[in-house]
Amino acid sequence: MTILARTAEATRRYGDVLALDRVSLDIRAGELVGLLGPNGAGKSTLVNLFVGLRRPTSGTVELLGGSPRDPLVRRGIGVTPQETGLPEALRVGEVVDFVSAHYPRRAARDELLERFGLRDLVRRQIGGLSGGQKRRLAVALAFAGEPRMVFLDEPTTGLDVEARRALWDGIRAFHDGGGTVLLTSHYLEEVEALAQRVVVVGHGRVLADDTVRAIRDMVGVRRVTLAAAALPELPGVLGAEREDGRVHLLTTDPDGLVVELVRSGTAFSGLEIRPTTLEEAFLAITSKETAHA
């Protein structure tokens, strides 16, 4: 499968700060990749290397078979950065036309606005849009040049649930048509809903790179849920929380935990054991990395 974007041993420093530490990563044609990591993990720096906004301190970066610093190469991608500044006096339709004019191939304006729920705002000035509407427009602009690949850095920040799901539909439509997507997100359910492949970064390094299910299985954590008035101290519990009269326990040995629970004579009911969510796996991976850093 064709590799559209690649870093090889890419390191990026900002003064004394090591933002990326010898990261090697390939993004193949047709993939929808979710990039996860806490603040300061290196997610945005990695995206900036891929799209040519930053150069690596050492190592190499390739984009669409060329250099991400080449404007002709960058015509084949679309980008939504974490923060965007749009001209307040221009109308939505005018901004789309302006951005589209920079590309040899252009998405139909009405179709693009329809895809991201903006068609009724075509004559609205940017200054009159809500924060969520501006964010939706910023994402829509990434698709204006009919790109082969898009980079979306926290695309749904500040959106309500309905608007977020509308954006998901637009991203899925692009991917279903053969497009390639790399997105970062703090909304873990977003990556779980969209991504086929998950890359977890922390301390400037790639900690995990696999499917959502494999990421869960990698940490070997299971979630044990039950109803009990009180619990004794149980071995192997990595985390616990009480919610609506039920206790949720994270453990790598659910069978052993249940055996010890029965042996303790504690009264309980409604026992459930299931795989972790992506959020729980993500927290386990990053906490392990922190413990060994």
Protein Blocks (a to p, Z undefined) as FASTA:
>chain_A
ZZfbdcehiacdehjacfbghiacdddehiacdddddehilpmmmmmmmnopaccfbdcd
deehiafklmklmmmpccddfbdcddfkbcfklmmmmmmmmpfbdcdfklmmmmnopmmm
mmpcfklpcfklmmmmmmmmmmmnopabdcdehklgoiafklmmmmmmmmmmmmmnopac
ddddfblklmmmmpmbdcddeehiafbdcdfklmmmmnopacdddddfbdcddehiabdc
deehiacdddfblmlmmmmmmmnopacehiacddddfklmmmmmmmmmmmmZZ
